[in-house]
Amino acid sequence: MKNLIDRFSGLVNGMITGFDRIVFKGFILPLMSASEVMRFCGARNILNKNYKDWMMTQTKRIVDAANNYSKDHCGHPVTYLPSWRIRKEELAHEQQRKEQISSGLIGVWSCLERGSSYKAVYCVKKGFPQLRNYQTRCNHLYFYFDDLEYGFMNIRLQTWFPYHIQICLNGREWLRRTLERQRMDFLVHGNKFLHIADYQEAQKFLDELDTRFANLLDGFSKRIFPDMEDILGPHFSYYWTLWQSEWATDLIFKTPDALGAIMESLLHHAHVTGTSHRVLRYLDRPVTRTGKPYAKSKDSVVTRVTGFNDGIRLRHWVDKNSVKIYNEQNVLRVETTINDSGKFKVFRHKQGQDEKEPKQRLPMRKGVMDIPLRASVSQNVNDRFMDDLATLQEKTPIRKHFDEVSRHIIKNKRRYRGLDPVGKDRDLLLALGDHGFMIYRAHQ
């Protein structure tokens, strides 16, 4: 990373790096198997054949509580959406702008989405119904907030048993709220900081993003699911995993034009040098001593180049994980996305191992305890990618060189045509470049 920053130090005002979008999922582990759920129902005198009626009663209770919560905190009831494909985030941003909501609950939306639940199925062997896990479509609630501390965020709650939950935060939103409290000048566009008065101080704030996520997430879940203890009892709690993370390194250039002048060359360089063995190395996949993929490797490497906002995005995928580069206004962003943490090996203790024992190189886990390791791994991916970008030798697109000589000029009111390097002037230029036709001036 340092090499790339040094390369363009004269064009860059500052840099920040840290988590961007992070998605947590919460599961109640004792309720993840049908046998444990039947034990749960038995302890509460709920017959398997009556399980659905009991569950639907609790679902109504959850939806009613959410409806009252929404009315009390933003003045609107829960809004039902006819399709899960509708972008809830866009609706939330629109409602926030329309009602000028500066903080707190923005709104609650509901829709039918795929989820995992249980149903009673008659068992011939047992002679009575048994609960079985199955995939279904059920009601989900989306709560959107602009939190005073964590900024724009959302929580999704499955209203059917066993009540899976998803919480989406953004590190840049957290930084925005922090800079506001510190009264530091900044200019933000979406999740991009176009200007910060003190980049080093902002980086310190970003480094201090609360890593005690379990307590934080439990607090959010109680806010939108207050009846959890009454429904399940006092001994159940969520086990939190970091399902998806985005770790972004932003170089904030002085002007969009300064970035635009080199962006085409950077993208071309990233595409040309993005060979399979280099992409595997970026994303920490095993390669041979010569740097080539192993013959038995099953890793799938894909590179995509697409338009993105007002810029262009290049993205290297290895299976479910990726690293990408794109520009937006005066921000150059390199970002690592991890969906499958187990593809990365880290030094850690085995589950339940004494901390005095030596650490071993093991797959990185999704649990929140491994978040510091994930941050380190993600930064290493960004560094490797950016170090390769720093090897770019020419930052001016070749078409600009052609434009300078192929454009006509007007001198003394006369028009002179430009050169045609690949047409009528090709032979002339080749002759001028041939040493056999060069004239040397002898020095006396």
N, C-alpha and C positions, 0 to 999 in steps of 0.2 A: 504493500500500500504506500509506503513512504516513497518508493521510487516514482510512482505515478504522481504523487503530490509534488515532489521536487521537480518533476518534469514540467508541470504546468503551474508552478508556484507564482509566476508573474501574472497569471490570469485568474487565480483563485483567491477569493476573500477569506474562506474558511472551510472547515470540514467538521461533520459530526457523524458518529457511527453508533448504532444500537438497535434495539428491537423496534420493528415497525408493527405490523399486524401480528397478534398472537391469539390463537384460538384454544381455549381450554374446554375439555369435556369432563363431566362429572358422572360417575357411576356408583351405585350402592352395591358394593361387591357381594354381600350376602344374598342379594336378590337377583343375581346374575345366572342362577341355575334353577330349573324347574323344581328339583327336589327341595331346595332351600325355600323356594316360594311356597310350596305345599306345607312345609314345616311352619313357615310364617303364618299361613292361613289357619293351620290347625291350632296354633297357640292362641288365635283370636276367635276360635269357634266358627270359622268361615268354611262351609262345605265347598268342595271343588265345584259342584254343580251350581253353587250360588256365587262363585267368584266374580263372574261378569257383572251381576247386579251390584255387588259391593263396589267393584272397580268403577262402574259408571256413576255411582253415587258420589264417590270421591272425586271423579273428574268434574262433575257439575260443581262440587264444592270449590275446586281449584279455579275453575273458570269464573264463577261468581265472585270469588275473592279478588281475582285479577280485574274484573270489571269494576268493582268498587274502588280498588286501588287506583285504576286509571281515572275514574271520575274525580276522585279526591285530589289527585296530584297534577292532572293536566286538563281536567274539565271535559274529557271525552270518554265515552265507553270504549270497550274493545272493538276494533274495526275488523270485520271478517273479510278475507281476501278469497276470491273464487279460484285462484291458481297459485301454486307454490312458486311458479316461475316469475311472478311479479317481484321486482326488486324492492324489498322492504327498506333498504338503506336509503334509496332515493326518495321514497315516500316520507321517511323520517326527516331527511334534510329539507325537503319541501315544506313539511309542516313546521319545522323549526324556524325557517325563514319567514313563513307566512304569519306565524304567531309571535315571532321575535322572542323565542325562548332562549334565554342566556344560560340557564342551568336547570337541572332537575329532569323529571320524566318528560319526554317528548310525546310519547304515545305508545299504545299497545295494539298489535295486530295479531290476527290468528289465521291459520290456514291448515289444510290437510296435507301432511307430508308422510313419507315413509318413516316407520319406526319399528322397534322391536318390543313385543309384549308377550302375553301368555293367554292361552285359551284352554278351556276344558274339552278334552277328547275322551270318548268312552274307550276304556281298556278292557278287552275281552279277558285277558289273563287275570286282571285284578277284579273284574266284575263291577267296576264303578269308574266314574270319570277321573282322568288324570290331567294335570296341567302340563301343557307343552309350549315351548317357546316358538314363536312364529313371527314372520315379517308382515306388517300390515300398514295401512294408511290411517293415521289418527291425528287428532287435533294438536297443534303446537302453538304456543304463545310466544310472540316476539316483543320484548320490552326494549325500547330505545331510550337512552339517557344521554344528557351532556353533563357528566358528573363533575362536581367542583374540583375534584382531585385528579381524576383519570380521563376527563374529557369525553368525547363522543364514543359511545360503546353500546353494545347490545347483549341481551340475554335471551336464549331460546329455551323454553321449558316444554317437555313432552307431558301432556296432561293425562296420558294413560300410564298405568303402572308398567314398569318400575320407575318412572319419572326421571328419565335421563335429562341432563341439563348441559347447555353449551354457553360459554361466556367468551365474548370477543372483545379484546382490548387493543389499544394501539399505543406503542411507546412514544410516538411523535405527539399524540394527543395529550399524553401525560406530561410531556415536555412543554407543550403549549400552556397548559394550566400552571405549571411550575414557573415559567417565565412571567406569566401574568401576576402571580403572587409576588415574585421578586421585582416587579416593575421594571423589567428589562425590555428595551425596545426590540421588536422583531416584526418581520413581515412573513405571513404564512399563506400558502395557497394549497388547499386540500391538506395533504399530509407532507407537503414539502415546505421547508423553511427557505425563503428566498433571501432573507437577510436576518442576522442576529447581531446585536450590538457587541456581544462578547462570546465568541465561539468556544473558547477554552472553558469558560465558566458554564456555558450550556452543556458542554460535554461532561463536566463533573456532575451536573444534575442528572443527565441521562444515565451515567454510570451508577447513580444511586437509586435507580428504579427499584422499588421494594421487591426483594426476592422472597419475602415470606408470603408467597402467593396462597398457600393453603388457607390461612386465616382470612386473607382478603376475599377469596372466592367463597368461603363459607358465609361471610357477611353479605355478599351479593345474593347468594341463594336464599338466605333467610328473608331478604327484602322482598323477593317476588314469590316465595313459596313459604309463607308464614305458618301454614297448617301442616307442614311436613312432620313435625313431632307428634301432633295429634293423630295423624293418619298412620304413621309407621311406628311410633313409639320413640322414646328418648335415646335408644342405643344405636340408632342408625345414622350414618353420616356419609357424605360423598367422598369418594376417592378421586383425586384430581389428576388429570393427565394433560400435558401440553400437546394437543393434537396436531397443530400446525403452527409454524413460526416463520416470520420473515425478519431477517437481520440486514439492515440497510446501511451502507456507507455513502454519504452524500458529500460531493464536492460542490460548493456554492461558488460559481464563477461570478466575475464582476458584472458581466452583461450577458444576455441571451446570445448576442452576436458573437461574443468571444467563445462561447461554447459551441455555437453552430458552425464556426469556422473549422473546428477539429473533429466534430462529431461523425461526419461521414467517413473520415479516415479511421477513427477508432472502431467504428462498427465493421468496416471492411477488414481491418486488421484482426478483430475478434473473430470474424467469420472465417477468414482464411486460415488463421492459426488454430482454430477450434477443432483440431483433429480429435479422433476418438480417444487416443491415449492421453492427450492433454486434458480433455474434459473429464476423463476418469480420474486423473490426478487432481484436478480442481476439487472434485467432490469426494476425495479420499477413498477411492475404490482401488483394490489391489491391482498392480501391474508388475510386469517382469523387471529384472534388473536393467534391461535395455529400454524400459519405459513403454513397452508394448502391452496390449491386453493379453491376458492368459487365453490359451486356446479354448479352455472349457468355460470361459467367462460367459455368463448369461445376462450381463448388464446390457440394457437397451439405451443407446445414446442417440438423442435427437436434438437437432438445432432448429429453432424457428426464428424468423425475422418478420416482424409485423409492425404496422403503424400503431402508435400509442399516444393518445392525447395529441399534443402538438409536436411530438417527436417520433422516433423509431426505437423499437425494442428488439434486442437480440437475446435469446434465451437458450441456454444449454441444459438439456434434461439428461439425467441418468436415472432411469426408472421413475420414481415418484419425487425425487429431489432435483433441485435446479439452482443455477446461478444465472443472473441476467444483468444486462446493462441497458439503460435508456436515459433519455434526457427529457426534461420538462422545464420550459422557460430557461432559467439560468442554473438549473440543478442537474448535475450528472450523478446518477444513482447506480451503484452496483449492489445487488441484493441476492442473498442466499435464502431459498425457501426449503424448509425441511418438513416433509410429510411422513417420511419413514426414518425415524431416528435410529433404528436398529442397524441401518446400513453403515453407520459410523462406529468405529472402535475407539474407546476411551479407557483411561486407567481409572478404575474405581474398585470398591469392595463388592464382593458378592452380596446378594440379599441375605441379611442376617449374619454376615461375617463380622468378627471382632475387628474394630477399627485399628487395633494394634497389629493385625496381620498385614502383610504387604498387599498393595493393590495389584489387580490383574487387568490385562487389556481385554475388555469385554464390550459387547454391543451397548450403545447408549440407550437408556430407557426413556419412555415417554413421561414418566412420573415427574412431578414438579421438583423433586429433590435434585434432578439432573439438569435443571435450567442453567446454572452457572457453566456446566460443561458444554451445554448446547450453545451458549453465547460464545465460548472460546472456539468451538468447532466452526461455527458460522463465520466468525471473524477470520479464521485461518483460510476458509474457502474464498472469502472476498479477497484476502491478501494475495493468494496464489493467482487468482484471476487478474487482479490489478497489476501484479508484477509482470505478467505477460503483456498486458496492455501498455505498460511503460516502455516496452522494447520497440514501440512504433518509431520509425526513423523519420518519416515525412508526414507532416500533419496537414499539408495543403493538398486538397483533391487535385488530381492531374488535369481535370477539366478546366480548372482555373488557370493553369499554365497555358493550355491551348487557347483559352479565351483571350489572354493577353496578346498573343501573336496573330490570332485569326480574326480579330475585330478590326474593321476599317478605321482609318483616321482621316481627319480633314486638316490640311496644312496650307496656309496661304490661299484659302478658299478653294483649294483643290482636294478632291477625294482620292485617297490611296487605299486600294483594297488590302485586306489582311492576307496572311499566308494561308495556303491550303495544304497542311502537312501530309495529309493522307490522299491528296488528289493531284492537281496539276503541278504543285511545287514539290512533290515527293522526290523526284529524281534530282532536282537541284539541291535539296537538303542532304540527300545521300552523298552527292558529289562533294559538297562542302565539308562533310564529315569524313571523307576518305583521305587518309594521310598521303596518298599518292598525288593528290591535287593541291596539297598545301604548299604555300610559298614561304620560305624562311628568309628572314632578313639577316644578312651577315653583319656581325658587329666588328667594327674596325678596332 
